[in-house]
Structures are given as structure tokens and as C-alpha cells.
Amino acid sequence: MRSKPLDWTALTLVIIGAVNWGLIGFFKLDLIATLFGGMESWLSRIIYAIIGLAGLYCLSLFGKSSNDAYRNQDSYSDNNRYRDAVSND
């Protein structure tokens, strides 16, 4: 079973990474490197690695959301079948 706080933390880190990539693309500004001592800094590299791991973890959320949608679709269909069976009686 997955932990909701872990999902939210990973999603937050991925968003931070996406914003950083947007800043790099639009303004040539690497905010993480600027705040934590450049690309050579071990602290910056640790932050990049954590954000990368969060991105890999978020890949698993695709499967989770697909399974949830599939389960919801099945329960909706089951409810309709039950309603139809009861209304035909």
C-alpha cells in the first residue's frame, strides 16, 4: 500500500524540478544551482538526485491512477447493472 504523504512529497519535488527546468529553458537560470552553490556543489547534486528519484517514483503513480480509474469504471458498471436488474423486477 502506498503512502499518501509520500505521493504528495514526490509530486511536490517533481513540480519543483519542472519549474527549475522552465527557468533554465526560458531564462537560462538554474535556480537550484544558484541557491545551493552551483552544479559542482555536492548539495546541489544531492537535491538533483532526490528530485530525479521523486520523478521515477511518480512514474509508478501512472499505474496507480489507471488502476483506480479502472476500478471506478467497474464499480460504476456494477451499480448500473444492479439498478437495471432492480428496476426490471
DSSP file (Angstrom, degrees, kcal/mol; ACC not computed):
  #  RESIDUE AA STRUCTURE BP1 BP2  ACC     N-H-->O    O-->H-N    N-H-->O    O-->H-N    TCO  KAPPA ALPHA  PHI   PSI    X-CA   Y-CA   Z-CA
    1    1 A M              0   0    0      0, 0.0     2,-0.2     0, 0.0     0, 0.0   0.000 360.0 360.0 360.0 137.5    0.0    0.0    0.0
    2    2 A R        -     0   0    0      1,-0.0     2,-0.5     2,-0.0     0, 0.0  -0.563 360.0-121.6 -89.8 151.9    1.3    3.4   -0.9
    3    3 A S     >  -     0   0    0     -2,-0.2     4,-1.9     1,-0.1     5,-0.1  -0.793   8.7-146.9 -93.7 127.6    1.5    6.3    1.5
    4    4 A K  H  > S+     0   0    0     -2,-0.5     4,-2.6     1,-0.2     5,-0.2   0.905  99.3  54.2 -60.3 -43.3   -0.3    9.5    0.5
    5    5 A P  H  > S+     0   0    0      0, 0.0     4,-2.5     0, 0.0    -1,-0.2   0.890 108.0  50.9 -60.4 -35.4    2.3   11.8    2.1
    6    6 A L  H  > S+     0   0    0      2,-0.2     4,-2.6     1,-0.2     5,-0.2   0.910 109.5  50.7 -66.2 -40.4    5.0   10.1    0.1
    7    7 A D  H  X S+     0   0    0     -4,-1.9     4,-2.5     2,-0.2    -1,-0.2   0.935 113.0  45.2 -59.7 -46.9    2.9   10.6   -3.1
    8    8 A W  H  X S+     0   0    0     -4,-2.6     4,-2.4     2,-0.2    -2,-0.2   0.885 112.8  50.6 -67.0 -38.7    2.4   14.3   -2.3
    9    9 A T  H  X S+     0   0    0     -4,-2.5     4,-2.3    -5,-0.2    -2,-0.2   0.936 112.4  46.6 -63.8 -46.1    6.1   14.8   -1.4
   10   10 A A  H  X S+     0   0    0     -4,-2.6     4,-2.3     1,-0.2    -2,-0.2   0.920 112.5  50.0 -62.4 -43.7    7.2   13.2   -4.6
   11   11 A L  H  X S+     0   0    0     -4,-2.5     4,-2.1    -5,-0.2    -1,-0.2   0.902 109.9  51.0 -62.4 -40.4    4.8   15.2   -6.7
   12   12 A T  H  X S+     0   0    0     -4,-2.4     4,-2.2     2,-0.2    -1,-0.2   0.913 110.6  48.7 -62.4 -43.4    5.9   18.5   -5.0
   13   13 A L  H  X S+     0   0    0     -4,-2.3     4,-2.3     1,-0.2    -2,-0.2   0.884 110.1  51.4 -65.1 -38.3    9.6   17.6   -5.8
   14   14 A V  H  X S+     0   0    0     -4,-2.3     4,-2.4     2,-0.2    -1,-0.2   0.888 109.2  50.7 -66.3 -37.9    8.7   16.9   -9.4
   15   15 A I  H  X S+     0   0    0     -4,-2.1     4,-2.7     2,-0.2    -2,-0.2   0.912 108.8  51.4 -65.4 -41.5    6.9   20.2   -9.7
   16   16 A I  H  X S+     0   0    0     -4,-2.2     4,-2.3     1,-0.2    -2,-0.2   0.923 111.3  48.5 -59.3 -43.7   10.0   22.0   -8.2
   17   17 A G  H  X S+     0   0    0     -4,-2.3     4,-2.4     2,-0.2    -2,-0.2   0.890 110.8  50.4 -62.8 -39.8   12.1   20.2  -10.8
   18   18 A A  H  X S+     0   0    0     -4,-2.4     4,-2.3     2,-0.2    -2,-0.2   0.904 110.2  49.1 -66.5 -41.0    9.8   21.2  -13.6
   19   19 A V  H  X S+     0   0    0     -4,-2.7     4,-2.4     2,-0.2    -2,-0.2   0.913 110.5  51.7 -63.6 -41.1    9.8   24.8  -12.5
   20   20 A N  H  X S+     0   0    0     -4,-2.3     4,-2.2     1,-0.2    -2,-0.2   0.927 109.9  48.7 -61.3 -44.1   13.6   24.7  -12.4
   21   21 A W  H  X S+     0   0    0     -4,-2.4     4,-2.6     1,-0.2    -1,-0.2   0.882 109.8  52.8 -63.5 -36.8   13.7   23.3  -16.0
   22   22 A G  H  X S+     0   0    0     -4,-2.3     4,-2.8     2,-0.2     5,-0.3   0.914 108.8  49.2 -63.0 -42.1   11.3   26.0  -17.1
   23   23 A L  H  X S+     0   0    0     -4,-2.4     4,-2.3     2,-0.2     6,-1.4   0.885 111.6  49.4 -64.1 -38.2   13.5   28.7  -15.7
   24   24 A I  H  X S+     0   0    0     -4,-2.2     4,-1.4     4,-0.3    -2,-0.2   0.933 114.6  45.2 -64.4 -44.8   16.5   27.1  -17.4
   25   25 A G  H  < S+     0   0    0     -4,-2.6    -2,-0.2     1,-0.2    -1,-0.2   0.896 123.8  31.4 -67.2 -41.8   14.6   27.0  -20.7
   26   26 A F  H  < S+     0   0    0     -4,-2.8    -3,-0.2    -5,-0.2    -2,-0.2   0.859 138.6  13.9 -86.8 -36.9   13.2   30.5  -20.6
   27   27 A F  H  < S-     0   0    0     -4,-2.3    -3,-0.2    -5,-0.3    -2,-0.2   0.368  90.4-119.1-124.8   3.7   15.8   32.5  -18.7
   28   28 A K     <  +     0   0    0     -4,-1.4     2,-0.5    -5,-0.4    -4,-0.3   0.878  69.7 138.6  54.2  39.3   19.0   30.3  -18.6
   29   29 A L        -     0   0    0     -6,-1.4     2,-1.1    -9,-0.1    -1,-0.2  -0.954  42.6-163.5-119.8 112.1   18.6   30.4  -14.8
   30   30 A D     >  -     0   0    0     -2,-0.5     4,-2.4     1,-0.2     5,-0.2  -0.804   9.9-173.6 -92.9  96.4   19.3   27.2  -12.9
   31   31 A L  H  > S+     0   0    0     -2,-1.1     4,-2.7     1,-0.2     5,-0.2   0.868  79.6  52.4 -63.6 -40.1   17.7   28.2   -9.6
   32   32 A I  H  > S+     0   0    0      1,-0.2     4,-2.2     2,-0.2    -1,-0.2   0.937 112.6  45.0 -63.1 -46.0   18.8   25.1   -7.7
   33   33 A A  H  >>S+     0   0    0      1,-0.2     5,-4.2     2,-0.2     4,-0.6   0.893 113.7  51.1 -64.0 -39.0   22.4   25.6   -8.7
   34   34 A T  H  <5S+     0   0    0     -4,-2.4     3,-0.4     3,-0.2    -2,-0.2   0.914 115.4  41.0 -64.5 -43.0   22.1   29.3   -7.9
   35   35 A L  H  <5S+     0   0    0     -4,-2.7    -2,-0.2     1,-0.2    -1,-0.2   0.817 122.1  38.6 -75.1 -30.7   20.7   28.7   -4.4
   36   36 A F  H  <5S-     0   0    0     -4,-2.2     8,-0.5    -5,-0.2     7,-0.2   0.136 123.4 -81.4-116.9  21.0   22.9   25.8   -3.4
   37   37 A G  T  <5S-     0   0    0     -4,-0.6     4,-0.3    -3,-0.4     3,-0.2   0.742  73.5 -71.3  98.3  24.7   26.3   26.6   -4.8
   38   38 A G    > < -     0   0    0     -5,-4.2     3,-1.0    -6,-0.2     6,-0.3  -0.040  66.7 -60.6  85.1 171.9   26.4   25.7   -8.5
   39   39 A M  T 3  S+     0   0    0      1,-0.2    -1,-0.2     5,-0.1     6,-0.1   0.749 130.9  58.2 -65.8 -25.0   26.5   22.4  -10.4
   40   40 A E  T 3  S+     0   0    0     -3,-0.2    -1,-0.2     4,-0.1    -2,-0.2   0.668  82.0 105.9 -80.7 -16.2   29.8   21.4   -8.7
   41   41 A S    <>  -     0   0    0     -3,-1.0     4,-1.9    -4,-0.3     5,-0.1  -0.409  68.5-141.9 -67.8 135.5   28.3   21.7   -5.2
   42   42 A W  H  > S+     0   0    0      1,-0.2     4,-2.0     2,-0.2    -1,-0.1   0.834 102.4  57.3 -66.4 -30.9   27.6   18.3   -3.6
   43   43 A L  H  > S+     0   0    0     -7,-0.2     4,-2.2     2,-0.2    -1,-0.2   0.914 106.3  48.0 -66.3 -43.0   24.4   19.8   -2.1
   44   44 A S  H  > S+     0   0    0     -8,-0.5     4,-2.7    -6,-0.3    -2,-0.2   0.919 111.1  51.2 -61.6 -43.2   23.1   20.7   -5.5
   45   45 A R  H  X S+     0   0    0     -4,-1.9     4,-2.2     1,-0.2    -1,-0.2   0.871 108.7  51.0 -64.5 -36.6   23.8   17.3   -6.8
   46   46 A I  H  X S+     0   0    0     -4,-2.0     4,-2.5     2,-0.2    -1,-0.2   0.920 110.9  48.6 -65.5 -42.8   22.0   15.7   -3.8
   47   47 A I  H  X S+     0   0    0     -4,-2.2     4,-2.5     2,-0.2    -2,-0.2   0.922 111.5  49.4 -63.5 -44.0   19.0   17.9   -4.5
   48   48 A Y  H  X S+     0   0    0     -4,-2.7     4,-2.3     1,-0.2    -1,-0.2   0.914 111.7  49.8 -59.6 -42.1   19.0   17.0   -8.2
   49   49 A A  H  X S+     0   0    0     -4,-2.2     4,-2.5     2,-0.2    -2,-0.2   0.903 110.3  49.3 -64.9 -41.6   19.3   13.3   -7.3
   50   50 A I  H  X S+     0   0    0     -4,-2.5     4,-2.3     2,-0.2    -1,-0.2   0.914 112.0  48.4 -64.4 -42.5   16.4   13.5   -4.9
   51   51 A I  H  X S+     0   0    0     -4,-2.5     4,-2.0     1,-0.2    -2,-0.2   0.892 111.0  51.6 -64.9 -38.3   14.2   15.2   -7.5
   52   52 A G  H  X S+     0   0    0     -4,-2.3     4,-2.0     2,-0.2    -2,-0.2   0.908 109.8  48.6 -63.1 -42.6   15.2   12.6  -10.0
   53   53 A L  H  X S+     0   0    0     -4,-2.5     4,-2.5     1,-0.2    -2,-0.2   0.886 109.4  53.3 -64.5 -38.3   14.2    9.8   -7.6
   54   54 A A  H  X S+     0   0    0     -4,-2.3     4,-2.4     2,-0.2    -1,-0.2   0.893 107.4  52.1 -62.9 -38.5   10.9   11.5   -7.0
   55   55 A G  H  X S+     0   0    0     -4,-2.0     4,-1.0     2,-0.2    -2,-0.2   0.908 109.6  48.5 -63.2 -41.9   10.4   11.6  -10.8
   56   56 A L  H  X S+     0   0    0     -4,-2.0     4,-0.7     1,-0.2     3,-0.5   0.903 111.3  50.3 -65.0 -40.0   11.0    7.9  -11.0
   57   57 A Y  H >X S+     0   0    0     -4,-2.5     3,-1.2     1,-0.2     4,-0.5   0.900 104.6  58.1 -63.2 -39.6    8.6    7.3   -8.1
   58   58 A C  H >X S+     0   0    0     -4,-2.4     3,-0.7     1,-0.3     4,-0.7   0.750  92.3  69.4 -65.8 -22.3    5.9    9.4   -9.8
   59   59 A L  H >X S+     0   0    0     -4,-1.0     3,-0.9    -3,-0.5     4,-0.7   0.872  94.8  55.8 -59.5 -34.8    6.1    7.1  -12.8
   60   60 A S  H <X S+     0   0    0     -3,-1.2     4,-1.6    -4,-0.7    -1,-0.2   0.736  93.9  68.6 -70.2 -20.8    4.5    4.4  -10.6
   61   61 A L  H <X S+     0   0    0     -3,-0.7     4,-2.8    -4,-0.5    -1,-0.2   0.771  89.2  64.6 -69.7 -24.1    1.6    6.9   -9.9
   62   62 A F  H <X S+     0   0    0     -3,-0.9     4,-2.1    -4,-0.7    -1,-0.2   0.946 104.9  44.2 -60.8 -47.2    0.5    6.5  -13.6
   63   63 A G  H  X S+     0   0    0     -4,-0.7     4,-2.4     1,-0.2    -2,-0.2   0.883 112.9  52.4 -63.6 -38.8   -0.2    2.8  -12.9
   64   64 A K  H  X S+     0   0    0     -4,-1.6     4,-2.3     2,-0.2    -2,-0.2   0.923 111.0  45.6 -64.3 -44.9   -1.9    3.6   -9.7
   65   65 A S  H  X S+     0   0    0     -4,-2.8     4,-2.3     2,-0.2    -1,-0.2   0.861 112.3  52.1 -69.0 -33.8   -4.2    6.2  -11.3
   66   66 A S  H  X S+     0   0    0     -4,-2.1     4,-2.3    -5,-0.2    -2,-0.2   0.919 110.8  47.5 -66.2 -42.8   -5.0    3.9  -14.1
   67   67 A N  H  X S+     0   0    0     -4,-2.4     4,-2.6     2,-0.2    -2,-0.2   0.902 111.9  50.2 -64.9 -40.4   -6.0    1.1  -11.7
   68   68 A D  H  X S+     0   0    0     -4,-2.3     4,-2.5     2,-0.2    -2,-0.2   0.914 111.7  48.0 -63.8 -42.8   -8.1    3.5   -9.7
   69   69 A A  H  X S+     0   0    0     -4,-2.3     4,-2.2     2,-0.2    -2,-0.2   0.899 112.2  49.8 -64.7 -39.9   -9.9    4.7  -12.8
   70   70 A Y  H  X S+     0   0    0     -4,-2.3     4,-2.3     2,-0.2    -2,-0.2   0.919 111.5  48.1 -65.1 -43.5  -10.4    1.1  -13.9
   71   71 A R  H  X S+     0   0    0     -4,-2.6     4,-2.5     1,-0.2    -2,-0.2   0.912 111.7  49.9 -63.4 -42.2  -11.8    0.1  -10.5
   72   72 A N  H  X S+     0   0    0     -4,-2.5     4,-2.1     1,-0.2    -1,-0.2   0.884 110.2  50.9 -63.7 -38.1  -14.2    3.1  -10.5
   73   73 A Q  H  X S+     0   0    0     -4,-2.2     4,-2.2     2,-0.2    -1,-0.2   0.912 111.2  48.4 -65.8 -42.2  -15.4    2.2  -14.0
   74   74 A D  H  X S+     0   0    0     -4,-2.3     4,-2.5     2,-0.2    -2,-0.2   0.917 111.8  48.2 -64.2 -43.9  -16.1   -1.4  -13.0
   75   75 A S  H  X S+     0   0    0     -4,-2.5     4,-2.3     2,-0.2    -1,-0.2   0.866 110.7  52.4 -67.0 -34.1  -18.0   -0.3   -9.8
   76   76 A Y  H  X S+     0   0    0     -4,-2.1     4,-2.1     2,-0.2    -1,-0.2   0.921 110.8  47.1 -64.6 -43.4  -20.0    2.2  -11.9
   77   77 A S  H  X S+     0   0    0     -4,-2.2     4,-2.4     2,-0.2    -2,-0.2   0.900 111.3  51.2 -65.0 -40.4  -20.9   -0.6  -14.3
   78   78 A D  H  X S+     0   0    0     -4,-2.5     4,-2.4     1,-0.2    -1,-0.2   0.896 109.2  51.0 -63.4 -40.4  -21.8   -2.9  -11.5
   79   79 A N  H  X S+     0   0    0     -4,-2.3     4,-2.6     2,-0.2    -1,-0.2   0.904 110.4  49.1 -63.8 -40.9  -24.1   -0.2   -9.9
   80   80 A N  H  X S+     0   0    0     -4,-2.1     4,-2.7     2,-0.2    -2,-0.2   0.909 110.7  50.0 -65.6 -41.4  -25.8    0.3  -13.3
   81   81 A R  H  X S+     0   0    0     -4,-2.4     4,-2.4     2,-0.2    -2,-0.2   0.918 112.2  47.9 -62.0 -42.5  -26.4   -3.5  -13.7
   82   82 A Y  H  X S+     0   0    0     -4,-2.4     4,-2.4     2,-0.2    -2,-0.2   0.928 112.5  48.4 -63.9 -44.9  -27.8   -3.7  -10.2
   83   83 A R  H  X S+     0   0    0     -4,-2.6     4,-2.5     1,-0.2    -2,-0.2   0.910 112.7  48.6 -61.6 -42.9  -30.1   -0.7  -10.8
   84   84 A D  H  X S+     0   0    0     -4,-2.7     4,-1.4     1,-0.2    -1,-0.2   0.892 111.3  50.0 -65.1 -39.2  -31.3   -2.2  -14.1
   85   85 A A  H  X S+     0   0    0     -4,-2.4     4,-0.6    -5,-0.2    -2,-0.2   0.900 113.3  45.8 -66.3 -40.2  -31.9   -5.5  -12.5
   86   86 A V  H >< S+     0   0    0     -4,-2.4     3,-0.8     1,-0.2    -2,-0.2   0.893 111.8  50.8 -70.7 -39.9  -33.9   -4.0   -9.7
   87   87 A S  H 3< S+     0   0    0     -4,-2.5    -1,-0.2     1,-0.2    -2,-0.2   0.762 105.2  57.2 -71.5 -23.4  -35.9   -1.7  -12.0
   88   88 A N  H 3<        0   0    0     -4,-1.4    -1,-0.2     1,-0.2    -2,-0.2   0.667 360.0 360.0 -79.3 -16.0  -36.9   -4.6  -14.2
   89   89 A D    <<        0   0    0     -3,-0.8    -1,-0.2    -4,-0.6    -2,-0.2   0.476 360.0 360.0 -75.5 360.0  -38.5   -6.6  -11.3
